[in-house]
């Protein structure tokens, strides 16, 4: 039985590397990059390499360090590699659905790593099945391979990729290896992140810029891919194709609130700085008298620093995280499952006892973890417990690559803030406003806030009709 830590679950992480010359361990570098992106998915990991005998794929269930041994990495030689870490929902938790996904067609081989969700995958899959195609996985990424392979036989790879992007709808950040090329693609709304990097001898793609910093080869962040942009990397360098002139950039706000690593920069916004600003604005909107501010590890820490900084209330480490427990873990009994929060987090008595405590977290989903944490802080001797959330109330599902529950399981969709406060047992509860969030990010830009107000950048079917798969 697996314990779910009552958070919005991350999507996936992708990486790609193109080496112009020999002597570059593209498999090993991809392995290091996936470690840096591990926070984006812990269910499975995979690497595909374009070696002398064609594309070789190694993937498995579990964390990066569990899937790739020295012996496996030694086999991953070549000049191009793509990598993937995955968190799935309805797509099925098994190695068949792990990525990169490989395909073979008349003109050669292809491997795809995808972060996001296609909203029209059902229609496309039905169309291809009517044409006689079969599918080996339940991942919507496989349909993209079928589309590229079918068109490439007649029109060439670049035209095939372009036509594929003009047909699919939804969110996608893609790293594709085909025809001795590394191709990166970002959806027209730029919902999911993808950036370009370089080093002395080649080019890189990654979901987050922190992956470049982990390689130890002097890699540099170049830029984020533009909305709807295709970049083709080969022996001639980088060629940019903008496949959709009508773009409406609305990056996912939760990349900044929760998913991305603090040391990443996405679309020219520092994740760490945006979280600090969110904490500062949260204090201005919802001040409270207290003795200590503590962030809930890990994603509440930066906002807690901002809250403490602007309020003048001392910041301290109120909760200690068990670093050997991941974001989800196996629990042996019902009794252990009931104590799951205490297994992951423990209150620091010398900081909490006798104090009025402000806890800062990034979001409330079902509310079960918040309730247990507040009770833990009270049991440790706090005189008051005030919860501040550095995002607005999550009231709607996400259809673009984040695992959110149905509305009837979202606390914010069922209860008022006062009712939520009473349910979780806090002395006070306050959320950052949508205007406050936009101020923390960039008030001059638009972001995808569908899970907050129900207005999505792309039309989607209602959840009861189409509980979409997240890849």
C-alpha positions as a Markdown table, in Angstrom:
| # | Residue | x | y | z |
|---|---|---|---|---|
| 1 | Unk | 0.0 | 0.0 | 0.0 |
| 2 | Unk | 1.3 | 3.4 | -0.9 |
| 3 | Unk | 1.0 | 6.6 | 1.1 |
| 4 | Unk | 0.0 | 9.6 | -0.9 |
| 5 | Unk | 1.3 | 12.8 | 0.7 |
| 6 | Unk | -1.7 | 14.9 | -0.2 |
| 7 | Unk | 0.0 | 17.1 | -2.8 |
| 8 | Unk | -0.6 | 17.9 | -6.4 |
| 9 | Unk | 1.7 | 15.4 | -8.1 |
| 10 | Unk | 4.4 | 16.5 | -10.4 |
| 11 | Unk | 4.2 | 15.7 | -14.1 |
| 12 | Unk | 7.4 | 14.5 | -15.7 |
| 13 | Unk | 10.9 | 15.7 | -16.6 |
| 14 | Unk | 12.6 | 15.5 | -20.0 |
| 15 | Unk | 16.2 | 16.0 | -21.0 |
| 16 | Unk | 18.2 | 15.8 | -24.3 |
| 17 | Unk | 21.8 | 16.1 | -25.3 |
| 18 | Unk | 23.5 | 16.4 | -28.8 |
| 19 | Unk | 27.2 | 15.9 | -28.9 |
| 20 | Unk | 29.0 | 17.1 | -32.0 |
| 21 | Unk | 32.2 | 15.1 | -31.4 |
| 22 | Unk | 33.2 | 11.8 | -29.9 |
| 23 | Unk | 34.3 | 11.1 | -26.4 |
| 24 | Unk | 31.2 | 12.6 | -24.7 |
| 25 | Unk | 29.4 | 10.3 | -22.3 |
| 26 | Unk | 25.9 | 11.3 | -23.3 |
| 27 | Unk | 24.3 | 8.4 | -21.4 |
| 28 | Unk | 26.2 | 9.4 | -18.2 |
| 29 | Unk | 25.3 | 13.1 | -18.6 |
| 30 | Unk | 21.7 | 12.2 | -19.1 |
| 31 | Unk | 21.8 | 10.1 | -16.0 |
| 32 | Unk | 23.1 | 13.1 | -14.0 |
| 33 | Unk | 20.5 | 15.4 | -15.5 |
| 34 | Unk | 17.7 | 13.1 | -14.6 |
| 35 | Unk | 18.9 | 13.1 | -11.0 |
| 36 | Unk | 18.5 | 16.9 | -11.1 |
| 37 | Unk | 15.0 | 16.4 | -12.5 |
| 38 | Unk | 14.0 | 13.6 | -10.1 |
| 39 | Unk | 11.5 | 15.9 | -8.2 |
| 40 | Unk | 9.3 | 15.9 | -11.4 |
| 41 | Unk | 8.6 | 12.2 | -11.3 |
| 42 | Unk | 9.7 | 9.2 | -9.1 |
| 43 | Unk | 7.7 | 6.4 | -10.7 |
| 44 | Unk | 10.0 | 5.4 | -13.6 |
| 45 | Unk | 13.1 | 6.6 | -15.4 |
| 46 | Unk | 14.5 | 6.0 | -18.8 |
| 47 | Unk | 17.3 | 6.9 | -21.2 |
| 48 | Unk | 17.5 | 6.4 | -25.0 |
| 49 | Unk | 20.8 | 6.7 | -26.9 |
| 50 | Unk | 21.5 | 6.9 | -30.6 |
| 51 | Unk | 24.4 | 4.5 | -30.7 |
| 52 | Unk | 26.4 | 2.9 | -33.6 |
| 53 | Unk | 23.8 | 0.1 | -33.8 |
| 54 | Unk | 20.8 | 2.4 | -33.7 |
| 55 | Unk | 18.6 | 3.6 | -30.8 |
| 56 | Unk | 19.0 | 1.8 | -27.5 |
| 57 | Unk | 16.5 | 2.3 | -24.7 |
| 58 | Unk | 17.0 | 1.5 | -21.1 |
| 59 | Unk | 14.2 | 2.2 | -18.6 |
| 60 | Unk | 12.6 | 0.8 | -15.5 |
| 61 | Unk | 10.4 | 1.4 | -12.6 |
| 62 | Unk | 11.7 | 3.4 | -9.6 |
| 63 | Unk | 14.1 | 6.2 | -9.0 |
| 64 | Unk | 16.9 | 7.1 | -11.3 |
| 65 | Unk | 19.5 | 5.6 | -9.0 |
| 66 | Unk | 17.6 | 2.4 | -8.8 |
| 67 | Unk | 17.1 | 2.0 | -12.6 |
| 68 | Unk | 20.6 | 2.8 | -13.8 |
| 69 | Unk | 23.6 | 0.8 | -12.6 |
| 70 | Unk | 27.2 | 1.3 | -13.7 |
| 71 | Unk | 26.8 | -1.8 | -16.0 |
| 72 | Unk | 23.7 | -0.3 | -17.7 |
| 73 | Unk | 25.3 | 3.1 | -18.1 |
| 74 | Unk | 28.4 | 1.6 | -19.7 |
| 75 | Unk | 26.2 | 0.4 | -22.6 |
| 76 | Unk | 24.7 | 3.8 | -23.3 |
| 77 | Unk | 27.2 | 5.1 | -25.8 |
| 78 | Unk | 26.4 | 7.4 | -28.7 |
| 79 | Unk | 26.2 | 11.1 | -29.7 |
| 80 | Unk | 22.6 | 11.8 | -28.9 |
| 81 | Unk | 20.5 | 10.9 | -25.8 |
| 82 | Unk | 17.2 | 11.7 | -24.4 |
| 83 | Unk | 16.0 | 11.0 | -20.9 |
| 84 | Unk | 12.7 | 11.0 | -18.9 |
| 85 | Unk | 11.4 | 10.7 | -15.3 |
| 86 | Unk | 7.8 | 10.0 | -15.0 |
| 87 | Unk | 4.8 | 10.3 | -12.7 |
| 88 | Unk | 1.6 | 8.8 | -14.1 |
| 89 | Unk | -2.0 | 8.6 | -13.2 |
| 90 | Unk | -4.5 | 6.9 | -15.4 |
| 91 | Unk | -1.9 | 5.8 | -17.8 |
| 92 | Unk | -0.9 | 2.8 | -15.9 |
| 93 | Unk | 2.0 | 2.2 | -13.6 |
| 94 | Unk | 4.2 | -0.3 | -15.4 |
| 95 | Unk | 7.4 | -0.4 | -17.4 |
| 96 | Unk | 5.6 | -0.5 | -20.7 |
| 97 | Unk | 4.4 | 3.0 | -20.2 |
| 98 | Unk | 7.8 | 4.2 | -18.9 |
| 99 | Unk | 9.6 | 6.6 | -21.3 |
| 100 | Unk | 11.3 | 7.3 | -23.6 |
| 101 | Unk | 9.0 | 5.5 | -25.9 |
| 102 | Unk | 10.6 | 3.9 | -28.9 |
| 103 | Unk | 9.3 | 3.3 | -32.4 |
| 104 | Unk | 10.6 | 1.9 | -35.7 |
| 105 | Unk | 9.3 | 2.9 | -39.1 |
| 106 | Unk | 10.3 | 2.6 | -42.8 |
| 107 | Unk | 12.7 | 5.6 | -42.7 |
| 108 | Unk | 14.4 | 4.6 | -39.4 |
| 109 | Unk | 14.0 | 4.8 | -35.6 |
| 110 | Unk | 12.5 | 7.3 | -33.2 |
| 111 | Unk | 12.4 | 7.8 | -29.4 |
| 112 | Unk | 10.2 | 10.4 | -27.7 |
| 113 | Unk | 10.2 | 11.8 | -24.1 |
| 114 | Unk | 7.1 | 13.8 | -23.3 |
| 115 | Unk | 6.0 | 16.0 | -20.4 |
| 116 | Unk | 2.3 | 17.0 | -20.6 |
| 117 | Unk | -1.1 | 15.7 | -21.6 |
| 118 | Unk | -2.8 | 15.7 | -25.0 |
| 119 | Unk | -6.5 | 16.6 | -24.7 |
| 120 | Unk | -7.5 | 15.2 | -28.1 |
| 121 | Unk | -5.7 | 11.9 | -27.7 |
| 122 | Unk | -8.9 | 9.8 | -27.8 |
| 123 | Unk | -10.0 | 11.1 | -31.2 |
| 124 | Unk | -6.5 | 10.7 | -32.6 |
| 125 | Unk | -6.1 | 7.2 | -31.3 |
| 126 | Unk | -9.5 | 6.1 | -32.6 |
| 127 | Unk | -8.5 | 7.5 | -36.0 |
| 128 | Unk | -5.3 | 5.5 | -36.1 |
| 129 | Unk | -7.0 | 2.3 | -34.9 |
| 130 | Unk | -9.5 | 2.7 | -37.8 |
| 131 | Unk | -6.5 | 2.8 | -40.1 |
| 132 | Unk | -5.2 | -0.5 | -38.7 |
| 133 | Unk | -2.6 | 0.7 | -36.2 |
| 134 | Unk | -2.2 | -1.0 | -32.9 |
| 135 | Unk | -0.8 | 0.5 | -29.6 |
| 136 | Unk | 1.5 | -1.2 | -27.2 |
| 137 | Unk | 1.1 | 1.4 | -24.4 |
| 138 | Unk | -1.7 | 3.4 | -22.8 |
| 139 | Unk | 0.5 | 6.5 | -22.9 |
| 140 | Unk | -0.7 | 9.4 | -25.2 |
| 141 | Unk | 3.0 | 9.8 | -26.2 |
| 142 | Unk | 2.8 | 6.8 | -28.5 |
| 143 | Unk | 0.3 | 8.5 | -30.7 |
| 144 | Unk | 2.9 | 11.1 | -31.6 |
| 145 | Unk | 5.3 | 8.5 | -32.7 |
| 146 | Unk | 2.6 | 7.0 | -35.0 |
| 147 | Unk | 1.9 | 10.4 | -36.5 |
| 148 | Unk | 5.5 | 11.3 | -37.1 |
| 149 | Unk | 6.3 | 7.8 | -38.6 |
| 150 | Unk | 3.3 | 7.8 | -40.9 |
| 151 | Unk | 4.1 | 11.3 | -42.4 |
| 152 | Unk | 7.9 | 10.9 | -42.4 |
| 153 | Unk | 7.7 | 8.1 | -45.0 |
| 154 | Unk | 6.2 | 10.6 | -47.5 |
| 155 | Unk | 7.4 | 14.1 | -46.4 |
| 156 | Unk | 10.6 | 13.7 | -44.3 |
| 157 | Unk | 11.2 | 14.1 | -40.6 |
| 158 | Unk | 11.0 | 17.9 | -40.2 |
| 159 | Unk | 7.7 | 18.2 | -42.1 |
| 160 | Unk | 6.3 | 15.2 | -40.3 |
| 161 | Unk | 7.1 | 16.7 | -36.9 |
| 162 | Unk | 5.6 | 20.0 | -38.0 |
| 163 | Unk | 2.4 | 18.4 | -39.2 |
| 164 | Unk | 2.1 | 16.4 | -35.9 |
| 165 | Unk | 2.3 | 19.6 | -33.8 |
| 166 | Unk | -0.5 | 21.1 | -36.0 |
| 167 | Unk | -2.8 | 18.2 | -35.1 |
| 168 | Unk | -2.2 | 17.5 | -31.4 |
| 169 | Unk | -3.8 | 19.7 | -28.7 |
| 170 | Unk | -2.9 | 20.1 | -25.1 |
| 171 | Unk | 0.3 | 20.6 | -23.2 |
| 172 | Unk | 3.6 | 19.2 | -24.3 |
| 173 | Unk | 7.3 | 19.6 | -23.9 |
| 174 | Unk | 9.0 | 17.1 | -26.1 |
| 175 | Unk | 12.5 | 15.7 | -26.6 |
| 176 | Unk | 12.6 | 13.6 | -29.7 |
| 177 | Unk | 15.5 | 11.7 | -31.2 |
| 178 | Unk | 15.2 | 10.8 | -34.8 |
| 179 | Unk | 17.3 | 10.7 | -38.0 |
| 180 | Unk | 20.5 | 11.7 | -36.1 |
| 181 | Unk | 18.7 | 14.8 | -34.9 |
| 182 | Unk | 17.6 | 16.0 | -31.4 |
| 183 | Unk | 14.3 | 17.9 | -31.6 |
| 184 | Unk | 12.7 | 19.9 | -28.9 |
| 185 | Unk | 9.1 | 21.1 | -29.0 |
| 186 | Unk | 7.0 | 23.3 | -26.7 |
| 187 | Unk | 3.2 | 23.7 | -27.0 |
| 188 | Unk | 1.7 | 27.0 | -28.3 |
| 189 | Unk | 0.6 | 28.0 | -24.8 |
| 190 | Unk | 4.0 | 27.2 | -23.2 |
| 191 | Unk | 2.1 | 25.4 | -20.4 |
| 192 | Unk | 4.9 | 23.0 | -19.7 |
| 193 | Unk | 8.5 | 24.3 | -19.5 |
| 194 | Unk | 11.4 | 23.5 | -21.9 |
| 195 | Unk | 14.7 | 25.2 | -22.2 |
| 196 | Unk | 17.8 | 25.1 | -24.5 |
| 197 | Unk | 21.3 | 25.0 | -23.2 |
| 198 | Unk | 24.8 | 24.6 | -24.7 |
| 199 | Unk | 28.3 | 23.4 | -23.7 |
| 200 | Unk | 31.6 | 23.3 | -25.5 |
| 201 | Unk | 30.8 | 20.6 | -28.0 |
| 202 | Unk | 27.0 | 20.4 | -28.2 |
| 203 | Unk | 23.5 | 21.4 | -27.1 |
| 204 | Unk | 21.1 | 20.5 | -24.4 |
| 205 | Unk | 17.3 | 20.4 | -23.8 |
| 206 | Unk | 15.7 | 20.2 | -20.3 |
| 207 | Unk | 12.5 | 20.7 | -18.5 |
| 208 | Unk | 14.3 | 22.9 | -16.0 |
| 209 | Unk | 17.6 | 24.9 | -16.1 |
| 210 | Unk | 18.8 | 23.2 | -12.9 |
| 211 | Unk | 19.6 | 20.1 | -15.0 |
| 212 | Unk | 22.3 | 22.0 | -16.8 |
| 213 | Unk | 24.0 | 23.0 | -13.6 |
| 214 | Unk | 24.3 | 19.4 | -12.5 |
| 215 | Unk | 26.4 | 18.2 | -15.4 |
| 216 | Unk | 29.8 | 19.6 | -14.5 |
| 217 | Unk | 30.7 | 20.4 | -18.1 |
| 218 | Unk | 30.3 | 24.1 | -18.1 |
| 219 | Unk | 26.9 | 23.9 | -19.6 |
| 220 | Unk | 25.1 | 27.3 | -20.0 |
| 221 | Unk | 21.4 | 28.1 | -20.1 |
| 222 | Unk | 20.7 | 29.7 | -23.5 |
| 223 | Unk | 16.9 | 30.5 | -23.4 |
| 224 | Unk | 13.5 | 29.0 | -22.9 |
| 225 | Unk | 11.8 | 27.7 | -26.0 |
| 226 | Unk | 9.2 | 30.1 | -27.2 |
| 227 | Unk | 5.5 | 29.1 | -27.2 |
| 228 | Unk | 4.9 | 26.8 | -30.2 |
| 229 | Unk | 8.6 | 26.6 | -31.1 |
| 230 | Unk | 10.4 | 23.6 | -32.6 |
| 231 | Unk | 14.2 | 23.4 | -32.4 |
| 232 | Unk | 16.1 | 21.0 | -34.6 |
| 233 | Unk | 19.6 | 20.2 | -33.4 |
| 234 | Unk | 22.0 | 18.4 | -35.7 |
| 235 | Unk | 25.6 | 18.7 | -37.0 |
| 236 | Unk | 24.7 | 22.1 | -38.4 |
| 237 | Unk | 23.7 | 23.5 | -35.1 |
| 238 | Unk | 20.3 | 24.7 | -33.9 |
| 239 | Unk | 17.5 | 25.6 | -36.3 |
| 240 | Unk | 14.3 | 27.1 | -35.0 |
| 241 | Unk | 10.8 | 26.6 | -36.5 |
| 242 | Unk | 7.8 | 28.4 | -35.1 |
| 243 | Unk | 5.0 | 26.0 | -35.9 |
| 244 | Unk | 2.1 | 28.1 | -34.7 |
| 245 | Unk | 1.9 | 31.8 | -35.3 |
| 246 | Unk | -1.1 | 32.2 | -33.0 |
| 247 | Unk | 0.4 | 31.5 | -29.6 |
| 248 | Unk | -1.0 | 32.5 | -26.3 |
| 249 | Unk | 1.7 | 31.9 | -23.7 |
| 250 | Unk | 0.2 | 30.9 | -20.3 |
| 251 | Unk | 2.9 | 28.9 | -18.4 |
| 252 | Unk | 1.6 | 26.8 | -15.5 |
| 253 | Unk | 1.6 | 28.8 | -12.3 |
| 254 | Unk | 2.2 | 25.7 | -10.2 |
| 255 | Unk | 5.6 | 25.3 | -11.7 |
| 256 | Unk | 6.6 | 28.3 | -9.6 |
| 257 | Unk | 4.4 | 27.5 | -6.6 |
| 258 | Unk | 5.4 | 23.9 | -6.2 |
| 259 | Unk | 6.8 | 21.7 | -9.0 |
| 260 | Unk | 10.1 | 23.3 | -10.1 |
| 261 | Unk | 13.3 | 23.3 | -8.1 |
| 262 | Unk | 14.0 | 26.6 | -6.4 |
| 263 | Unk | 17.3 | 26.9 | -8.3 |
| 264 | Unk | 15.6 | 26.8 | -11.7 |
| 265 | Unk | 14.7 | 29.8 | -13.9 |
| 266 | Unk | 11.6 | 29.4 | -16.1 |
| 267 | Unk | 10.6 | 31.9 | -18.7 |
| 268 | Unk | 12.9 | 34.5 | -17.1 |
| 269 | Unk | 11.4 | 34.1 | -13.6 |
| 270 | Unk | 13.5 | 32.8 | -10.8 |
| 271 | Unk | 11.5 | 30.1 | -9.0 |
| 272 | Unk | 13.1 | 30.9 | -5.7 |
| 273 | Unk | 12.6 | 34.6 | -6.0 |
| 274 | Unk | 8.9 | 34.2 | -7.0 |
| 275 | Unk | 8.3 | 32.1 | -3.9 |
| 276 | Unk | 10.0 | 34.6 | -1.6 |
| 277 | Unk | 7.8 | 37.3 | -3.1 |
| 278 | Unk | 4.7 | 35.1 | -2.7 |
| 279 | Unk | 5.5 | 34.8 | 1.0 |
| 280 | Unk | 5.9 | 38.6 | 1.4 |
| 281 | Unk | 2.6 | 39.3 | -0.4 |
| 282 | Unk | 0.9 | 36.6 | 1.7 |
| 283 | Unk | 1.9 | 38.5 | 4.9 |
| 284 | Unk | 0.6 | 41.8 | 3.5 |
| 285 | Unk | -2.7 | 40.2 | 2.6 |
| 286 | Unk | -3.1 | 38.1 | 5.7 |
| 287 | Unk | -1.0 | 39.3 | 8.7 |
| 288 | Unk | -1.1 | 37.6 | 12.0 |
| 289 | Unk | 0.5 | 38.0 | 15.4 |
| 290 | Unk | 2.9 | 35.2 | 16.1 |
| 291 | Unk | 6.2 | 34.2 | 17.7 |
| 292 | Unk | 7.7 | 32.0 | 15.0 |
| 293 | Unk | 7.3 | 31.3 | 11.2 |
| 294 | Unk | 8.1 | 27.7 | 10.0 |
| 295 | Unk | 7.9 | 26.4 | 6.4 |
| 296 | Unk | 6.5 | 22.9 | 5.7 |
| 297 | Unk | 9.4 | 21.1 | 3.9 |
| 298 | Unk | 10.3 | 21.4 | 1.2 |
| 299 | Unk | 8.0 | 23.5 | -1.0 |
| 300 | Unk | 6.9 | 25.9 | 1.8 |
| 301 | Unk | 10.3 | 26.9 | 2.9 |
| 302 | Unk | 11.0 | 29.8 | 0.5 |
| 303 | Unk | 7.6 | 31.4 | 1.0 |
| 304 | Unk | 8.0 | 31.1 | 4.8 |
| 305 | Unk | 11.3 | 33.0 | 4.4 |
| 306 | Unk | 9.5 | 35.7 | 2.6 |
| 307 | Unk | 6.7 | 35.8 | 5.1 |
| 308 | Unk | 9.1 | 36.1 | 8.0 |
| 309 | Unk | 11.3 | 38.6 | 6.3 |
| 310 | Unk | 8.5 | 41.1 | 5.6 |
| 311 | Unk | 6.7 | 40.5 | 8.9 |
| 312 | Unk | 9.6 | 40.7 | 11.3 |
| 313 | Unk | 8.5 | 37.4 | 12.9 |
| 314 | Unk | 11.5 | 35.2 | 13.5 |
| 315 | Unk | 11.9 | 32.3 | 11.0 |
| 316 | Unk | 13.0 | 28.9 | 12.4 |
| 317 | Unk | 13.1 | 25.2 | 11.4 |
| 318 | Unk | 9.9 | 24.0 | 13.0 |
| 319 | Unk | 9.6 | 20.7 | 11.2 |
| 320 | Unk | 12.3 | 18.2 | 10.5 |
| 321 | Unk | 12.0 | 16.1 | 7.3 |
| 322 | Unk | 13.1 | 12.5 | 7.2 |
| 323 | Unk | 15.4 | 12.7 | 4.2 |
| 324 | Unk | 15.3 | 9.0 | 3.5 |
| 325 | Unk | 11.6 | 9.1 | 2.7 |
| 326 | Unk | 10.5 | 10.1 | -0.7 |
| 327 | Unk | 7.4 | 11.9 | -1.8 |
| 328 | Unk | 5.6 | 8.6 | -1.8 |
| 329 | Unk | 6.5 | 5.4 | 0.0 |
| 330 | Unk | 5.3 | 2.0 | 1.0 |
| 331 | Unk | 3.6 | 1.5 | 4.4 |
| 332 | Unk | 3.2 | -1.9 | 5.9 |
| 333 | Unk | -0.1 | -1.5 | 7.9 |
| 334 | Unk | -3.1 | 0.6 | 8.5 |
| 335 | Unk | -1.6 | 1.8 | 11.8 |
| 336 | Unk | 1.5 | 2.9 | 10.0 |
| 337 | Unk | -0.5 | 4.7 | 7.3 |
| 338 | Unk | -2.3 | 6.6 | 9.9 |
| 339 | Unk | 1.1 | 7.8 | 11.3 |
| 340 | Unk | 2.5 | 8.6 | 7.8 |
| 341 | Unk | 2.9 | 12.3 | 8.4 |
| 342 | Unk | 4.9 | 11.6 | 11.5 |
| 343 | Unk | 7.1 | 9.2 | 9.6 |
| 344 | Unk | 8.0 | 12.0 | 7.1 |
| 345 | Unk | 8.0 | 15.0 | 9.3 |
| 346 | Unk | 8.5 | 15.7 | 13.0 |
| 347 | Unk | 8.1 | 18.9 | 15.0 |
| 348 | Unk | 11.1 | 20.5 | 16.7 |
| 349 | Unk | 10.0 | 20.9 | 20.3 |
| 350 | Unk | 12.5 | 23.6 | 21.3 |
| 351 | Unk | 11.2 | 25.8 | 18.5 |
| 352 | Unk | 7.5 | 25.1 | 18.8 |
| 353 | Unk | 6.7 | 24.7 | 22.5 |
| 354 | Unk | 4.9 | 27.6 | 24.1 |
| 355 | Unk | 4.9 | 29.6 | 20.8 |
| 356 | Unk | 2.3 | 31.1 | 18.5 |
| 357 | Unk | 3.3 | 29.4 | 15.3 |
| 358 | Unk | 2.7 | 30.3 | 11.6 |
| 359 | Unk | 3.0 | 27.4 | 9.3 |
| 360 | Unk | 3.5 | 28.2 | 5.6 |
| 361 | Unk | 2.8 | 25.7 | 2.9 |
| 362 | Unk | 2.3 | 25.9 | -0.9 |
| 363 | Unk | -1.2 | 24.5 | -1.3 |
| 364 | Unk | -4.0 | 22.5 | 0.2 |
| 365 | Unk | -5.5 | 19.6 | -1.9 |
| 366 | Unk | -7.5 | 17.2 | 0.2 |
| 367 | Unk | -6.5 | 18.7 | 3.5 |
| 368 | Unk | -5.7 | 15.5 | 5.3 |
| 369 | Unk | -2.0 | 16.2 | 5.7 |
| 370 | Unk | -2.6 | 19.8 | 6.8 |
| 371 | Unk | -4.9 | 18.5 | 9.6 |
| 372 | Unk | -2.4 | 16.0 | 10.8 |
| 373 | Unk | 0.4 | 18.6 | 10.7 |
| 374 | Unk | -1.5 | 21.1 | 12.7 |
| 375 | Unk | -2.4 | 18.5 | 15.3 |
| 376 | Unk | 1.3 | 17.5 | 15.5 |
| 377 | Unk | 2.3 | 21.1 | 16.1 |
| 378 | Unk | -0.4 | 21.4 | 18.9 |
| 379 | Unk | 0.8 | 18.1 | 20.5 |
| 380 | Unk | 4.3 | 19.5 | 20.5 |
| 381 | Unk | 3.1 | 22.4 | 22.7 |
| 382 | Unk | 2.2 | 25.3 | 20.4 |
| 383 | Unk | -0.3 | 27.7 | 21.9 |
| 384 | Unk | -1.6 | 28.8 | 18.5 |
| 385 | Unk | -1.3 | 27.4 | 15.0 |
| 386 | Unk | -1.9 | 29.7 | 12.0 |
| 387 | Unk | -1.7 | 28.2 | 8.5 |
| 388 | Unk | -0.8 | 30.4 | 5.5 |
| 389 | Unk | -0.9 | 29.0 | 2.0 |
| 390 | Unk | 1.3 | 30.7 | -0.7 |
| 391 | Unk | -1.1 | 30.0 | -3.5 |
| 392 | Unk | -4.8 | 30.6 | -4.1 |
| 393 | Unk | -7.4 | 27.9 | -3.3 |
| 394 | Unk | -7.2 | 24.9 | -5.6 |
| 395 | Unk | -10.8 | 24.4 | -6.8 |
| 396 | Unk | -10.6 | 22.6 | -10.2 |
| 397 | Unk | -8.8 | 19.7 | -11.8 |
| 398 | Unk | -5.8 | 20.1 | -14.1 |
| 399 | Unk | -6.0 | 18.6 | -17.6 |
| 400 | Unk | -2.5 | 19.5 | -18.7 |
| 401 | Unk | -0.1 | 17.2 | -17.0 |
| 402 | Unk | -0.7 | 17.6 | -13.2 |
| 403 | Unk | -2.4 | 14.9 | -11.2 |
| 404 | Unk | -5.3 | 16.6 | -9.4 |
| 405 | Unk | -8.2 | 14.8 | -7.8 |
| 406 | Unk | -11.8 | 15.1 | -8.9 |
| 407 | Unk | -13.5 | 18.3 | -7.6 |
| 408 | Unk | -15.4 | 16.2 | -5.0 |
| 409 | Unk | -12.1 | 15.4 | -3.4 |
| 410 | Unk | -10.7 | 18.9 | -3.5 |
| 411 | Unk | -11.2 | 20.5 | -0.1 |
| 412 | Unk | -11.2 | 24.0 | -1.7 |
| 413 | Unk | -14.0 | 23.0 | -4.0 |
| 414 | Unk | -16.3 | 21.7 | -1.3 |
| 415 | Unk | -15.7 | 24.0 | 1.7 |
| 416 | Unk | -15.4 | 27.7 | 2.4 |
| 417 | Unk | -12.1 | 28.9 | 3.9 |
| 418 | Unk | -13.8 | 29.2 | 7.3 |
| 419 | Unk | -15.0 | 25.6 | 7.0 |
| 420 | Unk | -11.6 | 24.5 | 5.9 |
| 421 | Unk | -10.0 | 26.2 | 8.9 |
| 422 | Unk | -12.4 | 24.4 | 11.2 |
| 423 | Unk | -11.9 | 21.1 | 9.5 |
| 424 | Unk | -8.1 | 21.2 | 9.7 |
| 425 | Unk | -8.1 | 22.6 | 13.2 |
| 426 | Unk | -6.1 | 25.8 | 12.6 |
| 427 | Unk | -6.6 | 29.0 | 14.6 |
| 428 | Unk | -6.6 | 30.9 | 11.3 |
| 429 | Unk | -6.2 | 30.0 | 7.7 |
| 430 | Unk | -5.5 | 32.3 | 4.7 |
| 431 | Unk | -4.5 | 31.8 | 1.1 |
| 432 | Unk | -2.6 | 34.0 | -1.3 |
| 433 | Unk | -5.0 | 35.8 | -3.7 |
| 434 | Unk | -4.9 | 35.3 | -7.4 |
| 435 | Unk | -3.8 | 39.0 | -7.8 |
| 436 | Unk | -1.1 | 38.4 | -5.2 |
| 437 | Unk | 0.1 | 35.3 | -7.1 |
| 438 | Unk | 0.3 | 37.3 | -10.3 |
| 439 | Unk | 2.2 | 40.1 | -8.6 |
| 440 | Unk | 4.7 | 37.5 | -7.2 |
| 441 | Unk | 5.2 | 36.1 | -10.7 |
| 442 | Unk | 4.8 | 38.9 | -13.2 |
| 443 | Unk | 1.6 | 41.1 | -13.3 |
| 444 | Unk | 2.2 | 41.9 | -17.0 |
| 445 | Unk | 2.0 | 38.3 | -18.1 |
| 446 | Unk | -0.6 | 35.6 | -18.3 |
| 447 | Unk | -0.4 | 32.2 | -16.6 |
| 448 | Unk | -2.4 | 29.0 | -16.7 |
| 449 | Unk | -4.6 | 29.3 | -13.5 |
| 450 | Unk | -7.2 | 26.7 | -14.6 |
| 451 | Unk | -7.0 | 24.7 | -11.3 |
| 452 | Unk | -7.6 | 28.0 | -9.4 |
| 453 | Unk | -10.6 | 29.5 | -11.3 |
| 454 | Unk | -11.7 | 26.9 | -13.8 |
| 455 | Unk | -10.8 | 29.0 | -16.9 |
| 456 | Unk | -8.4 | 26.9 | -19.1 |
| 457 | Unk | -6.2 | 28.1 | -21.9 |
| 458 | Unk | -7.4 | 25.2 | -24.0 |
| 459 | Unk | -10.9 | 23.8 | -24.2 |
| 460 | Unk | -11.3 | 20.5 | -22.4 |
| 461 | Unk | -14.0 | 18.0 | -21.7 |
| 462 | Unk | -15.5 | 17.9 | -18.3 |
| 463 | Unk | -13.8 | 15.5 | -15.9 |
| 464 | Unk | -16.7 | 13.1 | -15.6 |
| 465 | Unk | -16.5 | 12.7 | -19.4 |
| 466 | Unk | -12.8 | 12.5 | -19.8 |
| 467 | Unk | -10.5 | 11.9 | -16.9 |
| 468 | Unk | -7.4 | 12.4 | -19.0 |
| 469 | Unk | -4.1 | 10.6 | -18.6 |
| 470 | Unk | -1.0 | 12.3 | -17.5 |
| 471 | Unk | 2.2 | 11.1 | -19.0 |
